Amino acid sequence: MFRVPKNKQGYGYKYADLSQIHQLLEENGLSYYQFVKCIDGNDYIMTVRIDADGNESEPIQGCRVVEAVLSGKSNPAQEHGSALTYARRYSLQMAYGLATEDDDAESLTRKPEPAKPKGKAKPISDMQFVSVTDAIDAMGKTQLAICEHYGIGSISDMNTDQYSDLMKIYNAWRAKQ
């Protein structure tokens, strides 16, 4: 698994941008293309991986393109572009199993002040972050709703107790599917 360092500074957070991810893949003989597919009235990013021999994978369903609300912004095109870029970047990371904390979701929502983790619970790991965001997307929930439920500012503020609780909810939901 590749680890992509965060190289861009947002409004109080850091993230790995699309060009950095693209460069990492290219350096390893990999490429891709992405497109948007409407499924049940929602737009999803689809990623097709291309290996060094030019073989294409089946399209891999990634993130749903959410309606974004940028803090302090009121330009609908800019908000949609931000949401689309976020979904593309995160979908690409999922398609290739790239490890990085992608906390730029903070710019897409207005949020309460982060709560301090209670007790002895530790912050979640990068892999737990990916699992949680995958589960949130699979259940059709928003990160904002989950953050409000747990009283945290962003998914990256989640602790291991909250992670365990959410994964129990997800596993119960999945068992009913």
Protein Blocks (a to p, Z undefined) as FASTA:
>chain_A
ZZdddfbdcehiacddfklmmmmmmmnopacddddddeehiacdddddddfkopacdddd
dddddddddehiabfklmmmmmmmmmmmmmmmmmnopacddfklmmmpccddddddehjb
dcddfklmmmmmmmmmmnopafklmmmmnopabfklpcfklmmmmmmmmmmmmmmZZ
